[in-house]
Amino acid sequence: MQPKRPNGVIIKYTVYVKHNKIVEKEIVFGDKSTKIEVRRLKEFQRYEFWVTASTVVGEGQPSFRVNQSPNSRAPARVASFGEHVNTVVGSKCTIECYKVGMPTPVIVWKSPENIETKVLSDGSLSVGPVVDKKYSGNYTCHVENIFGRDQISYTVNVLYPPLPPEFSVDPVSTSAIRIQWKPVKQADAVTTAYVLNYHTGNEPQQSVDVDSDRFAYTVERLKCGTKYAVTMQTVNTVGTSNVGPVVEVFTKGGGKYYDDVSDDRFFF
């Protein structure tokens, strides 16, 4: 599995194989693939394995060393690591179960009831599209052959995109409006930005990204006495919210500040 503290972007892994004092190595490029099948080994011979990760700065410290002897009668094992998996409502996720053993093990997945899943050709499990929190829970992969059995469990946590912020709009001049909003907080995510959208008539919509620690913004260089439609969205570590309700406002100079769609000039 990937290092807990990579200290940069991993560009490759190096797998070392030692046998009879001779060390050979296999290279796995990229930071996504964390497994490799080492071939042309001799049955019942003892081999020693260890792995290093490399960034542009150089090669890191070696992992713990593992000893193993190839055997044509190998018990079923799972060569994956159980972990917590976060998935967003409306999306799919794939959970890996990389099986090893001779003869080839049979895979059986156990998951929460009444959800949509599919076992893929490589033994991994496709989950979703995720509808709601009922997809949260434990997913266990069982592998078995005539020489043994093994299993691995994942915990899936379903996350929801954020809600759009509540906001108000005020005209401040003939060419500017000021938007203020309440911060959006979510227990399992961190707000990273807000998106402010505005337009008038048939003109293209304009969007502004605002830092998450700001709760007000003044839009300038607008037309005098003109009605603008304003919406907002929240961006956090889960995703981007839907577009919130439309608030319409007139810049000063036209004799009218707010459209008649609402008498509430504060939060929508």
N, C-alpha and C positions, 0 to 999 in steps of 0.2 A: 504494500500500500504506500501511498505518497508520504513523504516526510512531514512531520507535524510543523517543522520550522524550515521550509525550503530556502529561506534567505535569497529569494529571487525566482525567476522563471526557470524551471527545470527543462533542459534541452535534450537530455538523454539519461538513460540508466545503463550501467555496466554490470553484467552478471558474470561473476568469476566462478570457474569450475576447476577444482583441484583434484587430481588423481595421480597417485604414485609420484608425488613431488612436482608434477607438471601442472602448470596453471594456464588455462585457456579462458577466453572471455567472449561473451556475446553482447552486442550493443542493441539497445532498444531506444529508438529516437522518439522525442516528444515527451510530454508530461501526462498524457492521458492513459497510455497503455502501461499497465503495471504487472504484466505476466508474459512469460515466454516458455515455450516447450523446448527443452534441451534433448536433442536426439543423438544417436550413435553411441550410446553408453553400453557398457558391458554388464550383463546380468550378474547379480550378487557381488559386484565390485563396489567398494566403498568410495563415495564421492563427497567432496566438501563444497558447499555453495555459500557465496555472500554477494551482496549487491551494494553499489554506490550510486549516488545521484550527482549529476553535474549541471552547473549553470555556466553562464558566460565567464564567470570568475574562475571556475575550475572545478575539480572533482572533490566531493565531500567525503566525510568519514565513512568507513565501511559499516555495514549492518552486522548483526550477530551472525555467526557462522552456523550452518545447518548441515548435518551429515545424513546421507541417504544412500541406499543401495537399490538399484533397479531390480524388479522382480516381476516375472510374467504372471504371477499369481498375486496381484496387488489388490488389497481391500479397497473398497469404495471410500473416497475422501472428497471433501469440498475444498478447492484451492482458491477460495474467495474469503473476504473478511466481512463479518457482519458489522453493520453501522446504522446510524440514524439517517434517514432519507427524507428530505423536505420536498414536497411537491405542491403546486399551486392549483387551486380549483379551476377546472376547465382544461387542464393539461394532462398529458400522459407521463408516466415514468417507467423506467425499465430497471428491474432488480436482477443483479447477476448471480448465477450459481454455476461456477466453473467446476465441473466434475472431473475426477481422475480415478483410475483403477482399471484392472484387467480381471475379468471381462468388463466391458463398458457398463458403468452403473446405470440403473433406472432412476429417474428423477420423479419425485412427487412433491408438489407445492401445497402448503396449507396456508390459507389467508382468511381474513374476516368474511363473514357470510354476506350474501346478496350484493356483491360488487362485481364489476366487469374486469376479468383478467384473461390472459392468453399466454400459454407456454410457447415460447419461440423455439426455433430449430436448434439453437445452441444451448437450450436449457434454461435461459433467463426468463423472467416473468414480466410481461407487459401489463401494466396496471392503468385502467382508465379508459376513456376520459374520466377524470376525477370529478365527481358531482358535489360531494359534501364531506362532512367529517366522518361519515361511516367508513370511509376508505382509510382512516387512521387505524393504527394497530400493528400487530406483529405478523410478519410474513416469514414462513419457515420453509426452507428447501431441504428435503430428505433425499439422500442418495443411498443406493444399496446394490450390492452384487453378492455372489455366493461366498465371498471371503470377508465381508464386513459391511458396515453401514456408517453414515455420518450425517450431520445436519448443520445448518447455519441459519441464523435468524436476523431479520432486519426490522427496525421499528420505523414505520412511515408516519410522518406528521403532515397533515394537510393544512396549508396556509391559504389565507384569503387576501386578495388584493386590497389596498387601502380604500377608504371612503374619500370622496372629494371634500375639501374644506368648506365650512360655512364662512361666507364672506359678505361684505357690504361694499358699496361703491358710492363715492361722492364726487360731484363736479367741483374742481378747485379753480378753474379759469376757463377762458374761452377755448383753450387748446389742451387742457389736461384734465384727467380724472384720477382719483386716488382710490385704490383698492386695499382693504384691510381684511384679514382673515384670522380665524382661530386655528391654533396648531392642531394637527392630527396626530394622535398617539395610538400605537398598536403594540400589544404586549409582546408579540413574537417577531417584530420587525422594527427597523429604524428608518424614519423619514429622511430622505436624502435631498428632496427638492419639491418645489411647487411649480406648476405650469399655469400661466395666465394666458387666456385666449380672448381676443377681442376683434370685432369687425363692425363695419357699418354698411348698410345697404347690400349691394351685390359685390362689394370689394372683397378680395381674398382675406381670409382670416390671418391675423398676426398672432404669434405666440412668443412668450417670454419665459425663460427658465429662471426661477428665483431660488436662492439658497435656502436651505431648510431652517436656518436660524433667523430669517426675516419674516415678518408678518404684516408687511405693508409695502405697497409699491405704487409709484406715480407714473402713469402713462402720459407722455407728452407728445407734442406735434400732431395734435388731433384737429379736426375741423370745427370751426365755430358753430355753436347752436345745432349740433348734429347728434342724432341718437346712435349710441353704440351698444352692442350686445356683448356682455362679458360672461365668460365661464371660467372655471378653475378645475384643476386636477392635482392629485397628490401622487408623488413618486416615492416609493420606499424600497427596501431590499427585497421585497416580494415581487413588486411590479408597479404598474401604473393604474390608478383608479379610472373608473368611468368619468365622463364629463359631467360635472355637476349642473344644477339648475341655471337657467339663463337669467341674468339680471340686466335690465336695459336702463340706460342713463343718457341724459343729454348734457353735452358740454354747455358752459355758460354762453350767453349771447343770443340765444334763440327764444328767450321768454319762457322756457320750459326746462326743468331739470330732470324729471323722472317721467317715464311713460306711465300711462294709466293702468298698466297691467297689474299693479299692486300698490296698496297704500303703505306697505311696510318698507321703509327705506333702509332697514338695518340688515338683519340676517335672513338668508333664504336657504 
